[in-house]
Amino acid sequence: FRNLRTNLLFMMGEPDKKVILVTSTTSGEGKTFIASNLAVSLALLGKKVILLGLDIRKPGLNKVFHTSHKEKGITQYLSAPQSVDLHSLIQPSQVTSNLSLLFGGAVPPNPTELLARPALEEVLNTLRQEYDYIVMDTAPIGMVTDTQIIARVADASIYVCRADYTHKNDYRLINELQERKRLPHLCTVIN
């Protein structure tokens, strides 16, 4: 993860580049594992980091961080940005004081539409002012369009593939995403 962190920071370059999207083709490839460990690795550098659970159809961060606050999360804010305080949804991690967590929250009936709202840009603009890095654990890109919608607010993208699990045909999708510039600064990680 130190190696991944070093390469990613080199690739991102500029100090205003701080939003990292993590995705995969299907579930089970390790994107939540990679996103969580990358966020911890960045926080251990002494950087202020927030990990966002944006796989709002099938949230996995709650399991990783052993919490049951599934009802409290970003979907609450995206549904009613005028009446919900974003900062009340952010939780500290038990790993390090430099890492904060913003879980997905309750699974909404309209995830794609919720993520397409301008409220997502508002969230990221606020968090960019307060954190050195923002790591977004997003939905598998081969299953739903959510991640391509979220990509508009990202500075870099990590596409997770799993050894002896990801199909060779899925690499065509990765190449297509790169050619069409659907994910910014796309790189792959083999888990």
Phi and psi in degrees as a GROMACS rama.xvg file:
@    title "Ramachandran Plot"
@    xaxis  label "Phi"
@    yaxis  label "Psi"
@TYPE xy
-65.0483  -39.9663  ARG-2
-63.3322  -46.1932  ASN-3
-59.7451  -46.4221  LEU-4
-59.0443  -46.7652  ARG-5
-61.7461  -47.7274  THR-6
-64.743  -40.1391  ASN-7
-66.2348  -44.2073  LEU-8
-64.5353  -36.6454  LEU-9
-65.0572  -43.8891  PHE-10
-64.7415  -38.9612  MET-11
-72.4569  -34.1119  MET-12
67.6232  -86.3057  GLY-13
-64.8127  144.733  GLU-14
-66.3994  -22.0758  PRO-15
-82.7068  -6.38121  ASP-16
-86.5626  110.855  LYS-17
-143.716  -0.708119  LYS-18
-104.943  118.639  VAL-19
-115.1  122.838  ILE-20
-98.4599  134.665  LEU-21
-122.076  126.709  VAL-22
-143.273  -178.996  THR-23
-155.777  -176.386  SER-24
-82.2006  -48.5176  THR-25
-134.096  172.472  THR-26
-73.2931  154.294  SER-27
94.0994  1.93201  GLY-28
-91.0624  -12.8364  GLU-29
104.917  21.3235  GLY-30
-67.071  -38.693  LYS-31
-67.9074  -38.078  THR-32
-60.7962  -47.5777  PHE-33
-66.697  -46.5491  ILE-34
-59.5783  -45.2231  ALA-35
-64.2749  -47.3824  SER-36
-70.0872  -33.3263  ASN-37
-64.987  -43.5334  LEU-38
-61.4994  -43.4842  ALA-39
-63.5991  -43.2435  VAL-40
-60.3352  -42.6786  SER-41
-65.7834  -40.0916  LEU-42
-65.7143  -34.0256  ALA-43
-70.6172  -12.1495  LEU-44
-78.3123  -5.44573  LEU-45
92.0163  10.0838  GLY-46
-89.3833  149.304  LYS-47
-85.9074  117.941  LYS-48
-126.905  142.574  VAL-49
-124.774  137.196  ILE-50
-107.884  119.472  LEU-51
-102.138  130.669  LEU-52
-89.7013  89.2127  GLY-53
-103.334  12.6714  LEU-54
-89.452  74.5689  ASP-55
-79.8046  -7.88239  ILE-56
-81.5379  -37.9745  ARG-57
-140.84  73.9123  LYS-58
-62.192  136.019  PRO-59
-120.203  -15.2163  GLY-60
-63.569  -31.6752  LEU-61
-58.5117  -40.3608  ASN-62
-67.3042  -43.8057  LYS-63
-61.6486  -40.5262  VAL-64
-101.182  16.3081  PHE-65
48.9447  55.0049  HIS-66
-131.888  154.561  THR-67
-117.485  26.6489  SER-68
-85.5072  50.4329  HIS-69
-66.1101  -24.0935  LYS-70
-81.1438  -16.024  GLU-71
-107.35  112.38  LYS-72
-176.739  -170.855  GLY-73
-64.1956  -27.6547  ILE-74
-62.5524  -31.475  THR-75
-60.5585  -46.8303  GLN-76
-68.5027  -44.8078  TYR-77
-62.8856  -29.6814  LEU-78
-74.4501  -34.0272  SER-79
-146.916  68.759  ALA-80
-62.039  -24.6926  PRO-81
-74.7327  -27.6397  GLN-82
-111.636  -2.67009  SER-83
-114.624  131.487  VAL-84
-82.7906  114.716  ASP-85
-55.9031  -43.166  LEU-86
-65.7433  -24.1633  HIS-87
-72.5323  -15.5053  SER-88
-91.2128  -17.9316  LEU-89
-80.1565  132.804  ILE-90
-120.3  147.328  GLN-91
-74.5445  153.948  PRO-92
-93.8702  159.46  SER-93
-87.7474  -2.50769  GLN-94
-82.517  -51.4283  VAL-95
-154.783  151.462  THR-96
-69.265  -15.9401  SER-97
-82.1174  -6.87671  ASN-98
-111.812  123.751  LEU-99
-111.941  157.979  SER-100
-126.451  138.442  LEU-101
-130.43  99.9741  LEU-102
-72.0276  170.014  PHE-103
-69.196  -39.2509  GLY-104
90.8618  -165.386  GLY-105
-62.9638  141.166  ALA-106
-71.4566  118.877  VAL-107
-83.0748  161.466  PRO-108
-75.9948  -15.8057  PRO-109
-132.806  61.3163  ASN-110
-58.0368  -43.956  PRO-111
-63.18  -45.612  THR-112
-65.448  -37.585  GLU-113
-62.6362  -43.2722  LEU-114
-72.9643  -20.7125  LEU-115
-82.7699  -12.2484  ALA-116
-68.532  152.906  ARG-117
-62.0793  -16.6498  PRO-118
-59.5093  -29.5906  ALA-119
-65.0709  -42.2948  LEU-120
-61.7649  -39.7246  GLU-121
-60.7963  -44.104  GLU-122
-58.2982  -50.5639  VAL-123
-65.8619  -37.7745  LEU-124
-62.6683  -41.1736  ASN-125
-64.4411  -47.9892  THR-126
-67.8188  -31.752  LEU-127
-60.8816  -32.1578  ARG-128
-74.9491  -25.7967  GLN-129
-106.659  -17.0967  GLU-130
-126.595  150.811  TYR-131
-75.8401  -37.1955  ASP-132
-140.954  144.662  TYR-133
-124.478  118.382  ILE-134
-108.544  124.45  VAL-135
-109.779  117.63  MET-136
-87.3158  109.856  ASP-137
-110.024  175.865  THR-138
-71.0882  155.784  ALA-139
-60.8271  128.039  PRO-140
-72.8907  -22.6782  ILE-141
-79.1768  -7.16769  GLY-142
-108.449  -37.3172  MET-143
-141.563  165.83  VAL-144
-88.3432  -1.67255  THR-145
-51.7795  -46.0936  ASP-146
-66.1492  -36.7556  THR-147
-65.9679  -30.1274  GLN-148
-72.4405  -40.8184  ILE-149
-67.8217  -29.6066  ILE-150
-55.0803  -22.2043  ALA-151
-63.4121  -20.5517  ARG-152
-105.736  3.70266  VAL-153
-95.9256  153.443  ALA-154
-103.272  -25.7704  ASP-155
-149.264  153.253  ALA-156
-130.321  133.72  SER-157
-112.68  122.639  ILE-158
-104.943  114.573  TYR-159
-90.983  127.339  VAL-160
-119.297  148.393  CYS-161
-114.399  131.085  ARG-162
-59.8736  136.93  ALA-163
59.5121  24.645  ASP-164
-138.907  -50.3869  TYR-165
-71.3774  133.219  THR-166
-76.5879  148.354  HIS-167
-58.9925  -35.2092  LYS-168
-61.1227  -26.2317  ASN-169
-66.1018  -23.2587  ASP-170
-68.8945  -24.6857  TYR-171
-63.7961  -40.5105  ARG-172
-62.2823  -43.2238  LEU-173
-60.5595  -46.0316  ILE-174
-62.4021  -40.0918  ASN-175
-64.7334  -42.5287  GLU-176
-61.4419  -38.7964  LEU-177
-67.8855  -47.3746  GLN-178
-61.8411  -39.083  GLU-179
-88.7742  1.38286  ARG-180
54.1858  45.3725  LYS-181
-81.4855  -25.9775  ARG-182
-124.591  126.949  LEU-183
-70.0401  139.697  PRO-184
41.685  60.6634  HIS-185
-73.917  129.962  LEU-186
-137.639  159.081  CYS-187
-113.763  153.452  THR-188
-131.344  130.491  VAL-189
-94.8315  119.594  ILE-190
